């Protein structure tokens, strides 16, 4: 019997597994585009000349691409803003900012609509946190119903 824990996605064994599965979805999406990605791709990042290795969810050295995957949804009940989850998106933006400029940077997120047909979580993020997104970072939204992904813009 599946024991539901607080803050765990309904119907899942663990939030970690949900994240790992979503990384697999992203990896498949990019592979279909002819871009093979490896999990845990490490890049040196830093504010100054002093750098430290940071592991991104997915990445490649050729072509230079790093991807952070976020499989978050609006919170229930009432489709409230998942503030703590969006803080993690902001953290990803900071890591993208610190990453080498010659890397393509992608935030790959689950398409989730407020109320089932309203604003997507990614569109909300771009509208309210767009000032924190470094230049050149791409936000892609994956629709689990169609299996398609598209770039989201403000």
QUITANOR-V126932 format. One line per field, one symbol per residue. ss: DSSP state (2 for helix, 1 for strand, 0 for the rest). phi: phi as a letter, one per 20 degrees, with the letter a starting at -180 (. if undefined). burial: + if it has 16 or more other ideal C-beta (glycine too) atoms within 10 Angstrom, else -. Layout:
ss=???
phi=???
burial=???
This chain:
ss=0000000000000022222222222222222200000111111110000001111111111001111111000010000100222222222222222200000111111100122200012222222222220000011111100001111100
phi=.feedgmefgndfafffgffffffffffgfffendfddfmfececredffcbfceegcabebffbccddcdecgedfnlffegffffffffffffffefgfeefccedcffcefmnbefffffffffecgfdefgnfdddddeffdmdcbfdcf
burial=--------+--+-----++--++-+++-++----+-+-+-+-+-+----------+++++---+++++++++++----+--+--++--+--++-+++++---+-++++++++-+-----++++++-------+---++++++------+--+--
